[in-house]
Amino acid sequence: MREPQELNLVPVYEDERPALTVAAIYGANASGKSTVLDAFRFFREAVEESQARWLPGAVIERRPFLLDHASRREPSTYAVDVLIDGVRHVYGFAVSDTEIVEEWLYVYPKGRRRILFERRGLDVTFGNSLIGERAAAERVMRPNSLYLSAAAQTSHEQLSAVWRELRTTAVINDHRRHALTNGGEILTEMYEAFEELGLARGDEVLAAADLGAHGVRRGAEDDSQAGGLAINAKKARPKSLYFVHRVRDEEFLLPAEDESAGTKTWLNLVSWALLSLGSGRQVWIDEIDVSLHPLLTAKLVKLFQNPELNPLGAQLIFTTHNASLLGTMLGEEVLRRDQIWFVEKSPETGASELFPLSDFKPRKGENFERRYLAGSYGAVPVLPDTALEDVVREYWGTHGKAVSA
């Protein structure tokens, strides 16, 4: 994205909570939806890893806007506005390919801004509100590492609390989704994590979705038996999950690679959702509806919208093409008016713009699904009436007959 874009989760309409717990981002293919998540993913990784894992002098793997020569050379800027223990904090930084250009952290006790620190290059200035020893972080900070990350590495108590809050967020993109749904070992780790917290059992999670699988088991040591159940696999692996299927009076264990994509996706996303609900953290999911029925996607969304089930205010932010979520399911509204966002790419500049449905002043009860698909809000593909059909007609005009398989 070339110009600054803001995803604002402050409720537009009446809400008892200070921030929305759900935000859905719609747009055409290649409009920039995933770029929104990628930007936050980079922000989170920079906070968590710049001091500990980025090598000295290494190129910073940012993603500047590439369809403009000037933008390629300009710094990329990232910032978040977050409540920590009920107090507003604003943290951000600007980076080039080689260094941290700027960095800042402000706090707003009683609504008035207080500077914790500001940085330009390697020069850091501190406000009176920052408590604790500062020199240790300055000594280890590098041109390509964040001062906040350096402060966390040197155990600065006040800044470490901010660092922990900013890094404990999950971003599930295509790469992460593939690893979780196809490499059973990572899926096992996720399953074990939420099970250890006492949030749910895999059997119950699968039963809630009517997916055909009746449970989940750990990998066995041999290739023939696991807990007395026959395994339909060449070789069992201790760090894999197996899915229980019942046929008549017999139970079979299928390894993760043989299980359906929908079943693995459901277990994966519910794992992240339960971890998020149990900790009050954010989870960002790219294309949440991939391999899931709309009713299952709606069920996930409603977990975050329910104050009883989400007492800590955990947040779910996701991209989707599923227009049915804009309407009602089983007589209930799935998404509120201020939970819906759009991304649209300019055909002239190739730059994407992020904007909320609330900009259109929608009425409560309006048919958002129909109006979105009709193009009333933009953010839908512009399809020439007969372009694809003309390609097929040209093919038959050239070849004159069908090609046998």
N, C-alpha and C positions, 0 to 999 in steps of 0.2 A: 504494500500500500504506500502511495507516495505522500499523501497528506496525513496529518494526525487524525486518528479515529478513536472514538471513545465508546466503550461498552459500559453504560451507566446502569447499575443495578439498584439504584434508589427507587422505591415504588413511586409510580406516577399517580396512582389512585390510592384510596385508603388502605392502610396495612398497619397492623400492630407491630411489625418488625421493621428495623431500620434498613434492611436490604432484602431484595427479592431472593427467593431460594431456588428459582428456576429461570433460565434464559434459553430460548430456542432461536437459532440463527438459520434463516432460509436464504436461498439464492440459487441461481442457475449453476450448472456445471462450470467449473473454471471461473467462477465469479469472484473468488477470494475468501470463501467461508473457511476453508482449512488454514488460510493465511492468518486469520484471527487467532486460531488455536496455536499455530506455529509460533506466532509472536509471543504468546504467553508461555509456551514451552521453552523458548529461548530465554525469556526473562527468568523463569524458574531455574533453569540449568545454570545460568550465569550466577545467580545468587548462591546456589548450592555448591557449584563446582569450580568457579573461577580461581579461587585461591588454592584449593586442595588438588585439583586435577588438571587445570589448564597449564600447559608447559610454559616456562618463561620464554618470551619472544615468539610464541606461537600465534598464528593468524587467528583472529576471532571469527568464528563461523556464524556470522550474522547473515541476514538475507535482505539486503537493500532492494529498493525498487529498481528493476533492471531495464525498464522500457523508456528510460530517460537518462541521457549521459551525465547530466549534472547530479541527479539523485544517486547514481552509483557511488559518487565520491562523498556525498554528504553523510554525516553521522546518523545512525539509527537511534531513536529515542524510545524508551520504555518507562512507564510509570504506573503505579498502582495506588489506590486509595483504600485503606483497609482499617477496620476496627479491631483493636487489640485491647482486651479487657475493657471494652466500652469506650475507648479513647481513639479518636481518628488519627491515623498515621498516613503520611504521604511519602512514598519512597520511589526514586527513579534514577535512571542513568542514561547517558548517551555514549555510544561506542562507535569507533571507526573500525577498519579492518585490523588495526594493530594495537589500539589502546582504548582505555576508558577516558573519554573526553571530559565528561562531567558526571557527578553523582551527588545526590542530595537526600536528606531525610528530615522531615518536619513532623512535629506532633502538635495536636490541637486540644490541649486540656481546656475545658470550659469554652471551647469554640475559638480560642485565640491562638494564633500560630506561634510556635516556639521552634527555633532551629536546633536540631541535634548536631548535624554536620553538613557542610557543603564542600565539594571537591572540584577542582579544575586541574586536570593533568595529575601530577603527583602532589599538589598542594592541597591540604585539607585544613579547613577552619572549623572551629567548634563553637556551639552555642552554650550558654550557661545551663541549659536543661540537660546536657549530657553529663552523666555522672560516671566516674570510674577512670581507671588508667587508660590512656589513649596511645602512648608512644609505641607499645609493643606491636599493635596492628600497623602503625605507620612504617615500622622497620621492615615488616615482612611483605607489605603490600607492593605489588608490581604494577607496571604500566598497563598490563592486560588482566589485572584482577581487581575486584571490587573491594572498597574499604570495608563494607559491611561483611563480606565474606572473610576478609582478613581479621576483622574484629571477632567474628564467631570462632575462627581458628585459634585465636589467642584468649578465648574464654572471657570476653568482655560481657559482663552479666546483662546490662541493659540492652546492648545491641544484639546479643545472642538471642534474646527473647523475640526481637523483631525478625531476625534471620530464621528462627525456627518456624515462626508463623508463615513466612513467605515461601518457605521451601516445602512445607507439608501439603502439597497440592498434587493431584494426579492429572496427567494429560495423556489420554489414550488416543493415539493417532493410528494410521494404517499400519505402521511398522510395529508399534506396541501391540495392536490388536492381533496381528499375524503371529507374533511371538507367543502371545497368551493362548490363542486358540489352536495353534498347531504344535508348539513345543510343550508337551505335557508337563515338563519340569517346572516352567514358570507358572503355569496354571495351577499346579500343585501348591506352589508357594503362596499364591494368592488365596487359595482355598484354605490352607492351613492358617493363614494370618487371621482371616475373619472368624474361623472356627475357634481359634485360641482365645479370641476376645469374647466368646460366648454369644456371638451375634446371631448365628443360625447354623443349622446342619445342612449339608449338601442335599440329603434326601428331601428335606422340607422345601428347599429352594427349587429343586427340580419338580417336585409334586405340585407346587404352586403354578407351574407353567404348562402342565399337561403336555410334556414333550416326549413321552414314551419311555424315557429313562426313569428308573425308580430309585436310584441312589448313586452314591459315589464311594469308591473304595481306594485305599492306597495300593501301590504296586506291590506285587508279591516277589518272593525270592526265586521261584521256579516258574517254568513255563506251562504248568498244567493245573495248578491249584492255587487259590487265594481265598482263605477263609472258608474252604470247603466248596467254593464255587468254581465251575469250569470257566477257563479263560479262552476266549476266541482271539488268540494272539500268538505270534511266533515265539516271543520271549518277553516275559514280564520285566519291568524295570522298577526298582524301589522308588524312584523319584517321579513316577508318573501316576496320573489318576486313571482309574478304570470306572466305567459307567455300567451300572447294573441294569440289565434288561431281563424281564420275566416272560418266558414263553411256556404256556401251560403250567406245569408244576416245576419247571426247571429255571434256574437263574444263570445268566451268562454275563461275563465281564468283557466289555469292549474297551480296548485302549483308546486314548484320546484321539489318535490319528484316524481311527475308524468311526468315531462318533460324528453326528451331524454338526454342521457349522452352527446351526441355530441353537442347539443344546449347549455347545461350548461358549458361544457368544453370551447366552443368557447367564450361565454360571460365572463367566468372566465379569460381565457388567454388574451383576448383583453383588459379586464380591467387592468390587470397588464402591458400589453404592452403600453397602452395609458398613464398610470401613469409614466412608465419609460421614454417614449418619451417626456412627458411634463416636466420632471425634469432632464433629462440627466443621469439617474441612470442605474444600472445594474439590469437585471432580469435573474435568473437561473431557468430553467425548466427541470425537469426530465421526460423523455419520452414525448416529446412535441406532438407526433403524436397519443397518445392514444385517441381514439374516434373521431379523426379528419380525414377528407379526405385529401390526399396529397396536393390538390390545396389550401385548407385553410391553411395548415401548411406553404406552400410556400408564401402565401399572408402575413402571419405574419412576416416571415423572411424578405420579401422585404420592409416592413415598416421600419425596422432598417437599411437597406442598402441604402435607398433613402436619400441623404443629404437634400433635400427639406423638407421631412417629419420628419427627424431626425437631425435637425440643432444643437442640443446640444451634439450629439455623444453618445446617450444612447446605451447600449450594451445588446445583447441577447445571452446567453450561454445556450445550451440545449443538452440533450442526445436524441438519436433516433435510431430506427432500420430501418427507412424509406429510403431505398436505392434510391428511385426515386428522392430524393432531390439532389443526387449526379449528376444527369443528367440534361436535359433540360425539361422545361414544357412550352407548348405553344410557343416553339421556343426560350425560354430565359433560360440562365443559372441561376440556383437557388443559388448555393454556389460557391464562389471563391476558387481557389486552396489553399490559405492560411487560409481559414476559416474551413477547414476540419481536424479533429483530430480522432485518434483511441486509443482504450484501448485494451490491450491483456494480458491475464493471462498466466504465465508460468506453464506448466503442472508439472514441476519438483518441483518448490518451492511454487506455489500457489500465488506468488506475481504478481501484475499488473503493467504494464508499459504504460505510456501515451506518444504518439508520433504523430507528424503532418504529413499530406500527403506531405508537402513540402520536407520532408526528402528523398522522392523517386524521387525528381527532375521531377515532372510531367510536360508534355507539355500543353500549353494552348489549349483547345478544345479536350483534351483527354477524352475518355469515362470512367470517374471515376466509374460510377455505375457498368458497366460490369466488370471492372478490380477488383473492390472491391468484388463483389459477386463471382468472380472466385478465390479469395484468394490471389491476387497479393500483397495486402498491409497487409495481415494478418488480425487479429481482426474479424474473422468469426468463427463460430462453426466448429469443425472437426467432421464430422458425419460418423461413420462406415457405409459401404454400405448397409448392410442388418441386422444390429443389432435389430432395432425395428421390422422389418418384421419377424425375427427369433423368437422373443418373441410371436408374434401372431401365427406363425406356431406351436410353442411348445404348446401353449394353445389348438389349435384345435387337435393336436396330442394326447393330454391328455384327452380332453373332447369329442371329436368326433362329436359334434353337437352344433348348435347354442343355446344360452340361451334365452328363451322367456322373453319378458319384463314383 
